[in-house]
Each structure stands twice: as C-alpha cells, then as structure tokens.
Amino acid sequence: MMKCNLCGSEKQSVFDCVESFGYALIYYQCERCGLVFQSAEQSQAGDPTFYAETYRKIYQNSEMPTPKDLWVQEKRAAHLVMLVRKVLPESPKRLLDIGASTGTLLAAFQKAFGSQGVGVEPGDAYRAHAESRGLAMVGSLEQLFEQKPERFDLVSLIHVMEHLPEPVETLRRIRKELLSPDGLLLVEVPNFYAHDSYELAHLSCFTPHTLKTVLSQAGFDIKGVLRHGKPRSALLNLYITAFARPLPEGSLPPALTPERHVQRKRKMGLFYRRVVQKVLPHRAWLPLPEETGVRD
C-alpha cells in the first residue's frame, strides 16, 4: 500500500497528472498532512541507482557539469554563505554537504569558514569533478553512516529533500548520527507555491508548511524560514531555505497540523508568477551566462 512520504498515511487522493522528460507522473496529496508527493515505488527516481548516472543525462543531456549548472551553483553558494554567516555566531569547524554535486557549495563553505568538509554525491561524474578540486567526497549517505565519522557542526541539504523517499527518517538519522548536538541544519527546497516543482526526480513538493512539518517531525527546532528567488529571480519566491537545530534526545514531535487549500494556494501562486513574468520579465528571471529562459 502506498504511503505518504512525510507522515506515512495510506490515505491520499490524486492531486495532478503531468509529464516530465517523457515520463507520465502522478502526484498525490496526503489527506492527513497535506503533502503533495509521488509514490517512490512507482517513480524511477525512487531507485537510488537512478542518481549514479541516469539523472544528469536526463536533466542536462550530459554527465558532466554544464556552464549554466556551474553558474547557478556558484551564485547559490555565495547566497548561502551569507545566510549562514548571519545565523552562526562562530564558524563551524566541520561541514557536511549532502547532495554536494560539483562541490561548489562545500568549497565555498570551507573557504569562508576555514573548516574541514565532506560531501555526499551519488552522481559519478559530478563526484569525480568535486574530487578533482581536492574535496573529500563519498558516494552515498549510507556509506557515510557506515564510516561513523566525527560529528559535523553544519549539515546542508540543498535541493535534496525533494528527492528523498523518506525525508523524515533521513533527517532523524542525520540528527542522531551525523549532526553535533548544538549543530545547524541548513535545508533548501523548491517552493511549491512559486516553482514548477513537478519533475521526474522530485518525489515531494514542499510548501513552507510541509517543510516545517518535516523538520519538526524529525526532531528539529526551526530557527528560521526564508522564501526567496536567489539566484534565479529578483521577484519570485522560487525557493524555501530553512535553518534548524536538533532538539534534545527524547523530545516528542508536535502533533501534525494538516495543510489546507493547497490546490488553491498553488493556483494563486502560479497566477502571480505568470503576471510578474509578463509585466517584469527581466526581473522575474535573471539572465544566465549563455542562455535565457531556463527555469530552475
């Protein structure tokens, strides 16, 4: 029986049927918590081997990083370094970036804070690119758990949560085994109320409400949530960035509060996006170095 990616409920209804990269996708909405999600069992993206080679080929027609991809990562890294500096009173000594891609964010963090870092990246070509920059990398989160490393002061998952079949359980294990008791968790996801969100590899579509619910159910105290468009838009809140601290072991998660009217909020958010794109196109989408019109 299919279960919700957030709360595990078996009660859901079809939210939308779409196509992504030639694949038919069905998104469901959980009747208990309100999360919009794909079934990991039905989706090709639910198979961990999908990310080793297939993911980048489908999304970018290339196993190797593209100039556009590198540009976005560099601009995003600069923005996240600025945010972390505002939140942390002192520099973290040990860093972990899960879904590290080319290692751009990890390298930026190491340079900014003078810290040691490790990256997790399942994509073979992207991991090799990061290793060629002298960065310490592992191929999967499971491999890192098996190594039982020293705890990290900052753990980041940037555009990773939407790919996870069990986001709450993954965050719980990160809290228990990888993040220091006074460490900081940094998470960023597409905002379902502004971003297209429907993609082959996106198993969950997060709103500010459901992202906060995932964090709280995983045992985290949310310290801040920011909606923004950096580095792609000056006007559209395409992304949600959240900061959280681990709660003491044994703390009970709060009762689930379901999100209501998700379909209506989604329609209103995308209507606003269409208006902004039409009235102020050059601020709605900032130009990329070699191409325009790409929607990340």
CORLIN-V856914 format. One record per helix or strand of 2 or more residues. SS is the DSSP state (a for helix, b for strand). FROM is the first residue (numbers start at 1). LEN is the number of residues. If there is no record, write none. Layout:
ss=SS from=FROM len=LEN
ss=SS from=FROM len=LEN
This chain:
ss=b from=12 len=9
ss=b from=23 len=8
ss=b from=36 len=2
ss=a from=44 len=3
ss=a from=48 len=4
ss=a from=54 len=7
ss=a from=67 len=21
ss=b from=94 len=5
ss=a from=104 len=10
ss=b from=116 len=5
ss=a from=124 len=9
ss=b from=136 len=3
ss=a from=141 len=7
ss=b from=152 len=7
ss=a from=161 len=3
ss=a from=167 len=11
ss=b from=179 len=12
ss=b from=204 len=2
ss=a from=208 len=10
ss=b from=220 len=9
ss=b from=239 len=8
ss=a from=262 len=18
ss=a from=281 len=4
